[in-house]
């Protein structure tokens, strides 16, 4: 099920990530840098988020069609550089 609010979802994920990092024994040494990077990820993630309402899904008729093997392009001919490389 999709989360109803993308901004809130990102905030929850970042909160969990930060809580995990704070629980590590090495947090006193590396915590400042980790917190800075996590804050950057949060800023970028929320900038990308569409907010509470996202775009409606679009359906394209025939968009799920697959090509058949006979519609595939043939392999290119071997060149001089291919002489040492087996195919």
N, C-alpha and C positions, 0 to 999 in steps of 0.2 A: 504494500500500500504506500502510496506517495505521501510525503510529509506535506501538510497544508501550507506551511510557511517556510520558504527556503532560507530566509535570513535567520530565523530561529533555529533551523536545522544546522546551519553552519556554526552558529554560536554554541549549540550543544556539542557538536563534534569537537570544536576547538577546546571547549571546556574540559571534555574528557581527555583529550590529548595532553593538555597542560597538567591535569591532575595526575596522569600517568608519569609524566616527566618529573613532576615535583616529588613523586614517591621514590624515585631512583636515588641510590646512595650518592651518586655523583652530582646531584642537583646543586649543592653548595659551590661546586667548582665550575660547572658548565651552565647552570640555570639561567644566568643573565643572557647568554647568547641564544639558548634554546627558546626562552621566552620572547626574545626579539624576533626570531624566525617564525614562531607560532603566531605572533601578532601580525607579521607580514602576510602569512597564509590566510589569516582571518580577514584582513583588509582586502586582499585580492578576491577571496571567495565571496565575500559579501558584495563586492563590486560586480562580480559576475552573476550573482543571484538575481532572479527576476522579481523578487518580492513575494507578496502573498498570492498573486494570481499570475500563472505562467501562460504562455501562448497555447492556443488550442491545437491539438494534434491535427495534422493534415494527412489525408489519404489520397494517394495517387493511383488511379485505376491502372493496373498492369505493372505497378511498381515492384511487385514481388516476382515478376517473370524472370526465368533463368535462361541463359544461352545453352544451346545444345553443343555437344562435342564437335559436330560437323561445322559449326559456325566459328570455331576457334581459328585463329591465325596459325599458319604453319611456322615451325621453328626456323630461324634464320640459318642460312648456309654456314658451314664452318669456314673460318678464315685462317690465315697462316698462324695467327697467335693461338688458335685453338688446337694446334697440332700437339702441344705438350699437355693439354688439359683434357682428360677423358670426360665424356658427357654422361 
